[in-house]
């Protein structure tokens, strides 16, 4: 299983030289079954991912691995905040002839899933609806449970986050497992042993024994008293959850939009010796999960 990081920034895209190494685009992670060590390698060997988790502005970075071919795959949206959906209409390869884009979002009660998504993608907020992008787009509301998508078992489980129903995902190909908790507010379940939030049942189940835990690290522990109201996690919590769940490696993700490359470097270095390998996810990184720990330690520098 290959993991492609197409967007790692939280809340809003950024620009500037101080953000170039870890990236400027918002949340988007691809999962593929082929062998690849880079975007270029994936394009050359036809190993583009067919399963995508979230479609922030990083969704457009799939163009670097598709090589001009139409995108055919499934997109699982963790929740419907802007920074996880705004890339959907901008990937050109998702509108080329031959495309297939199956989008799965957390069900919003009895409300039609496509109607919910089109609140953001229709006038006066946006010029066209999602359906205008092509005939082979579908939008489906899902409940918690396990689905078979693109050759992977994908488990969706509800996790706490402020401002709408939010899922974490656990993805397995039968050999390797990725846990993805991009936006997570564990403090809403209680302070936990260290005051950073509970290692609650759902989070532990998603992360249990995962080869890689990709986790919300928008804040520092020292920032939580001031910023916890935004509904995110501390990087220290992500590492603690990885340890408690027996994950083999932890990828800090959803970086604060104001956190510079140097600051992310410092954070990853500070948290890298706590009993589990820690890397800071960066745009352009491709990991083979069997090699995640070694690749991660290199990427954190």
ZAZA-465004 format. One record per residue (C-alpha): x, y, z. Coordinates in Angstrom, 1 decimal, padded with zeros to 4 digits. Example, Ala and Ser with C-alpha at 12.3 -4.5 7.8 and 13.67 -1.06 7.14 Angstrom:
// ZAZA-465004
atom x=012.3, y=-004.5, z=007.8
atom x=013.7, y=-001.1, z=007.1
// end
This chain:
// ZAZA-465004
atom x=000.0, y=000.0, z=000.0
atom x=001.3, y=003.4, z=-001.0
atom x=000.3, y=006.6, z=000.7
atom x=000.4, y=009.9, z=-001.2
atom x=000.3, y=013.2, z=000.6
atom x=-001.3, y=015.7, z=-001.7
atom x=-002.2, y=018.3, z=000.9
atom x=-001.2, y=018.5, z=004.6
atom x=-002.2, y=022.0, z=005.7
atom x=-005.1, y=022.7, z=008.0
atom x=-008.0, y=025.3, z=007.8
atom x=-006.8, y=027.3, z=004.9
atom x=-004.2, y=027.1, z=002.1
atom x=-001.1, y=029.3, z=002.5
atom x=001.6, y=030.8, z=000.3
atom x=005.1, y=031.9, z=000.9
atom x=008.7, y=030.6, z=000.9
atom x=008.4, y=029.7, z=004.6
atom x=005.8, y=027.0, z=003.8
atom x=007.2, y=025.3, z=000.7
atom x=008.7, y=022.1, z=002.2
atom x=005.7, y=021.0, z=004.1
atom x=003.3, y=022.4, z=001.5
atom x=000.6, y=025.0, z=001.1
atom x=-002.5, y=022.9, z=000.2
atom x=-005.2, y=021.6, z=002.5
atom x=-006.0, y=018.0, z=003.4
atom x=-005.8, y=015.3, z=000.8
atom x=-004.3, y=011.8, z=001.0
atom x=-004.2, y=009.2, z=-001.7
atom x=-003.9, y=005.5, z=-001.3
atom x=-002.8, y=003.2, z=-004.1
atom x=-001.9, y=-000.5, z=-004.6
atom x=001.0, y=-000.2, z=-007.0
atom x=004.6, y=000.5, z=-006.3
atom x=005.8, y=004.1, z=-006.2
atom x=008.4, y=006.1, z=-004.4
atom x=007.4, y=009.6, z=-005.7
atom x=004.8, y=011.4, z=-007.8
atom x=007.0, y=011.0, z=-010.9
atom x=007.4, y=007.3, z=-010.2
atom x=003.7, y=006.8, z=-009.8
atom x=003.0, y=008.6, z=-013.1
atom x=005.6, y=006.6, z=-015.0
atom x=004.3, y=003.2, z=-013.7
atom x=000.6, y=004.0, z=-013.8
atom x=000.4, y=003.7, z=-010.1
atom x=-001.8, y=006.6, z=-009.3
atom x=-004.0, y=006.2, z=-006.2
atom x=-007.7, y=005.2, z=-006.8
atom x=-008.8, y=005.9, z=-003.2
atom x=-008.6, y=009.4, z=-001.8
atom x=-009.2, y=010.7, z=001.7
atom x=-010.5, y=014.2, z=001.7
atom x=-010.5, y=016.7, z=-001.2
atom x=-009.1, y=019.9, z=000.1
atom x=-007.1, y=022.1, z=-002.2
atom x=-004.5, y=019.3, z=-002.3
atom x=-006.9, y=017.3, z=-004.5
atom x=-005.6, y=019.2, z=-007.5
atom x=-002.1, y=017.7, z=-006.9
atom x=-003.4, y=014.3, z=-008.2
atom x=-002.7, y=015.8, z=-011.7
atom x=001.0, y=015.2, z=-010.9
atom x=000.5, y=011.4, z=-010.8
atom x=-002.4, y=010.9, z=-013.3
atom x=-000.2, y=011.9, z=-016.3
atom x=-003.2, y=013.3, z=-018.2
atom x=-005.4, y=010.2, z=-017.7
atom x=-008.9, y=010.7, z=-016.3
atom x=-009.3, y=010.1, z=-012.5
atom x=-011.3, y=006.9, z=-011.8
atom x=-011.7, y=006.2, z=-008.1
atom x=-013.4, y=006.9, z=-004.8
atom x=-013.1, y=010.0, z=-002.5
atom x=-014.0, y=009.6, z=001.1
atom x=-014.7, y=013.0, z=002.8
atom x=-014.1, y=013.0, z=006.6
atom x=-016.4, y=016.0, z=007.0
atom x=-017.8, y=018.9, z=005.0
atom x=-015.7, y=021.8, z=006.2
atom x=-014.3, y=024.0, z=003.4
atom x=-010.7, y=022.9, z=003.8
atom x=-011.7, y=019.3, z=003.1
atom x=-013.9, y=019.8, z=000.1
atom x=-012.8, y=022.9, z=-001.9
atom x=-010.5, y=020.9, z=-004.2
atom x=-013.4, y=018.8, z=-005.6
atom x=-014.3, y=020.9, z=-008.7
atom x=-010.7, y=021.8, z=-009.6
atom x=-009.1, y=018.6, z=-010.6
atom x=-009.2, y=018.7, z=-014.4
atom x=-008.6, y=014.9, z=-014.7
atom x=-011.9, y=014.4, z=-012.8
atom x=-013.8, y=015.9, z=-015.6
atom x=-012.0, y=014.3, z=-018.6
atom x=-013.9, y=011.7, z=-020.7
atom x=-013.7, y=008.4, z=-019.0
atom x=-013.7, y=009.8, z=-015.5
atom x=-015.4, y=008.1, z=-012.5
atom x=-015.6, y=010.0, z=-009.2
atom x=-017.5, y=008.4, z=-006.4
atom x=-017.7, y=010.7, z=-003.4
atom x=-018.7, y=009.5, z=000.0
atom x=-019.6, y=011.9, z=002.7
atom x=-021.0, y=011.5, z=006.3
atom x=-024.7, y=011.2, z=006.0
atom x=-026.6, y=014.2, z=007.3
atom x=-029.8, y=012.6, z=008.5
atom x=-032.5, y=012.3, z=005.9
atom x=-031.1, y=015.1, z=003.8
atom x=-029.9, y=014.1, z=000.3
atom x=-026.1, y=014.0, z=000.2
atom x=-025.7, y=015.6, z=-003.2
atom x=-027.9, y=018.5, z=-002.0
atom x=-025.8, y=019.0, z=001.0
atom x=-022.6, y=019.1, z=-001.0
atom x=-024.1, y=021.5, z=-003.5
atom x=-024.7, y=024.1, z=-000.8
atom x=-021.1, y=025.0, z=-001.3
atom x=-021.0, y=024.2, z=-005.0
atom x=-023.8, y=026.2, z=-006.5
atom x=-024.7, y=029.9, z=-007.0
atom x=-024.3, y=032.3, z=-005.3
atom x=-021.3, y=030.5, z=-003.7
atom x=-019.9, y=028.8, z=-006.8
atom x=-020.9, y=029.0, z=-010.5
atom x=-021.7, y=025.3, z=-011.1
atom x=-023.0, y=022.3, z=-009.2
atom x=-020.9, y=019.1, z=-008.8
atom x=-023.1, y=017.3, z=-011.3
atom x=-022.0, y=019.8, z=-014.0
atom x=-018.5, y=018.4, z=-013.8
atom x=-019.5, y=015.2, z=-015.7
atom x=-021.9, y=012.3, z=-015.9
atom x=-019.9, y=009.9, z=-013.9
atom x=-019.8, y=011.7, z=-010.6
atom x=-021.8, y=010.3, z=-007.7
atom x=-022.2, y=011.6, z=-004.1
atom x=-023.3, y=009.2, z=-001.4
atom x=-024.1, y=009.7, z=002.2
atom x=-022.6, y=007.0, z=004.4
atom x=-023.0, y=005.8, z=008.0
atom x=-020.4, y=004.3, z=010.2
atom x=-019.2, y=000.8, z=009.2
atom x=-016.9, y=-000.9, z=006.7
atom x=-017.1, y=-000.7, z=002.9
atom x=-015.1, y=-002.2, z=000.1
atom x=-013.7, y=000.6, z=-002.1
atom x=-011.1, y=000.3, z=-004.8
atom x=-009.8, y=-003.0, z=-003.4
atom x=-009.5, y=-001.7, z=000.1
atom x=-011.5, y=-002.2, z=003.3
atom x=-012.5, y=001.2, z=004.5
atom x=-013.9, y=001.6, z=008.0
atom x=-015.6, y=004.9, z=008.9
atom x=-016.1, y=005.7, z=012.5
atom x=-017.5, y=009.0, z=014.1
atom x=-015.0, y=011.1, z=016.0
atom x=-015.5, y=014.4, z=017.8
atom x=-014.8, y=017.6, z=015.9
atom x=-016.4, y=020.9, z=016.1
atom x=-019.0, y=022.0, z=013.6
atom x=-020.5, y=019.0, z=012.0
atom x=-020.4, y=015.2, z=011.8
atom x=-016.9, y=013.9, z=011.3
atom x=-015.4, y=010.5, z=010.4
atom x=-012.1, y=009.0, z=011.0
atom x=-011.1, y=006.3, z=008.5
atom x=-009.2, y=003.0, z=008.8
atom x=-008.0, y=001.6, z=005.5
atom x=-006.6, y=-001.9, z=004.9
atom x=-005.5, y=-004.0, z=002.0
atom x=-005.2, y=-007.1, z=004.2
atom x=-001.5, y=-006.6, z=004.7
atom x=-001.1, y=-003.0, z=005.8
atom x=-003.3, y=-000.5, z=007.6
atom x=-003.6, y=003.2, z=007.5
atom x=-005.5, y=005.2, z=010.2
atom x=-006.6, y=008.7, z=009.3
atom x=-008.0, y=011.1, z=011.9
atom x=-007.5, y=014.4, z=010.1
atom x=-009.7, y=016.6, z=012.4
atom x=-010.1, y=015.4, z=015.9
atom x=-011.1, y=017.1, z=019.2
atom x=-010.5, y=014.6, z=021.9
atom x=-010.8, y=017.2, z=024.7
atom x=-014.6, y=017.2, z=024.1
atom x=-014.5, y=013.6, z=025.6
atom x=-012.7, y=014.8, z=028.7
atom x=-009.2, y=015.9, z=029.6
atom x=-007.5, y=012.5, z=029.6
atom x=-004.5, y=011.6, z=031.7
atom x=-002.4, y=014.4, z=030.4
atom x=-005.0, y=017.1, z=029.9
atom x=-004.7, y=016.9, z=026.1
atom x=-007.9, y=014.8, z=025.6
atom x=-009.2, y=011.3, z=026.1
atom x=-007.8, y=008.3, z=024.2
atom x=-011.4, y=007.4, z=023.6
atom x=-012.7, y=004.1, z=022.3
atom x=-013.3, y=005.1, z=018.7
atom x=-009.9, y=006.8, z=018.3
atom x=-008.1, y=003.8, z=019.8
atom x=-010.1, y=001.3, z=017.6
atom x=-009.2, y=003.3, z=014.4
atom x=-005.5, y=003.5, z=015.3
atom x=-005.0, y=000.1, z=016.8
atom x=-001.9, y=-001.5, z=015.4
atom x=-001.9, y=000.7, z=012.3
atom x=001.2, y=000.7, z=010.2
atom x=000.7, y=004.5, z=010.0
atom x=-001.5, y=006.9, z=012.0
atom x=-002.1, y=010.1, z=010.2
atom x=-003.5, y=012.5, z=012.8
atom x=-004.5, y=016.1, z=013.4
atom x=-001.6, y=018.0, z=014.8
atom x=-002.8, y=021.6, z=014.3
atom x=-001.9, y=022.8, z=017.8
atom x=000.8, y=022.4, z=020.4
atom x=000.0, y=021.3, z=023.9
atom x=000.9, y=024.8, z=025.1
atom x=-001.5, y=026.4, z=022.6
atom x=-004.6, y=024.3, z=023.7
atom x=-005.7, y=026.7, z=026.5
atom x=-006.0, y=029.5, z=023.9
atom x=-007.1, y=027.5, z=020.8
atom x=-008.9, y=024.4, z=021.9
atom x=-012.2, y=026.1, z=021.0
atom x=-011.4, y=025.5, z=017.3
atom x=-011.9, y=021.8, z=017.8
atom x=-008.5, y=020.3, z=016.9
atom x=-005.8, y=018.2, z=018.6
atom x=-002.3, y=018.9, z=019.9
atom x=000.6, y=017.2, z=018.2
atom x=001.6, y=015.7, z=021.5
atom x=-001.9, y=014.0, z=021.7
atom x=-001.3, y=012.4, z=018.3
atom x=001.9, y=010.8, z=019.4
atom x=000.3, y=009.7, z=022.7
atom x=-002.6, y=008.1, z=020.9
atom x=-000.2, y=006.3, z=018.5
atom x=001.7, y=004.9, z=021.5
atom x=-001.5, y=003.8, z=023.3
atom x=-002.9, y=002.2, z=020.2
atom x=000.4, y=000.4, z=019.2
atom x=000.7, y=002.2, z=015.9
atom x=004.0, y=001.6, z=014.1
atom x=004.4, y=005.2, z=013.1
atom x=002.7, y=008.6, z=013.5
atom x=002.4, y=011.2, z=010.8
atom x=001.6, y=014.7, z=012.1
atom x=-000.9, y=016.2, z=009.7
atom x=-003.3, y=019.2, z=009.3
atom x=-000.5, y=021.6, z=010.2
atom x=-001.5, y=025.0, z=011.5
atom x=-001.6, y=027.4, z=008.5
atom x=000.8, y=029.8, z=010.3
atom x=003.4, y=027.1, z=011.3
atom x=006.5, y=027.6, z=009.2
atom x=008.7, y=024.8, z=007.8
atom x=011.3, y=025.5, z=010.5
atom x=008.7, y=025.3, z=013.2
atom x=007.3, y=022.0, z=011.8
atom x=010.9, y=020.7, z=011.7
atom x=011.4, y=021.6, z=015.4
atom x=008.1, y=020.0, z=016.4
atom x=008.8, y=016.7, z=014.6
atom x=012.3, y=016.6, z=016.1
atom x=011.0, y=017.3, z=019.6
atom x=008.4, y=014.5, z=019.4
atom x=010.4, y=012.0, z=017.5
atom x=011.9, y=010.1, z=020.5
atom x=008.8, y=009.3, z=022.5
atom x=008.6, y=005.5, z=021.8
atom x=007.1, y=005.6, z=018.3
atom x=008.6, y=006.9, z=015.0
atom x=007.1, y=010.4, z=014.2
atom x=007.2, y=012.2, z=010.9
atom x=005.7, y=015.5, z=009.8
atom x=003.6, y=014.9, z=006.7
atom x=004.6, y=017.0, z=003.8
atom x=003.1, y=017.7, z=000.4
atom x=004.8, y=015.4, z=-002.2
atom x=005.7, y=012.6, z=000.2
atom x=005.0, y=009.1, z=-000.9
atom x=005.3, y=006.3, z=001.7
atom x=005.2, y=002.5, z=001.3
atom x=003.7, y=001.5, z=004.6
atom x=006.2, y=-001.3, z=005.2
atom x=008.8, y=001.4, z=005.1
atom x=006.9, y=004.2, z=006.8
atom x=009.1, y=004.5, z=009.9
atom x=012.3, y=004.9, z=008.0
atom x=010.9, y=007.2, z=005.4
atom x=009.3, y=009.3, z=008.1
atom x=012.4, y=009.9, z=010.1
atom x=014.1, y=011.2, z=007.0
atom x=011.2, y=013.4, z=006.0
atom x=011.0, y=015.0, z=009.4
atom x=014.4, y=016.8, z=008.8
// end
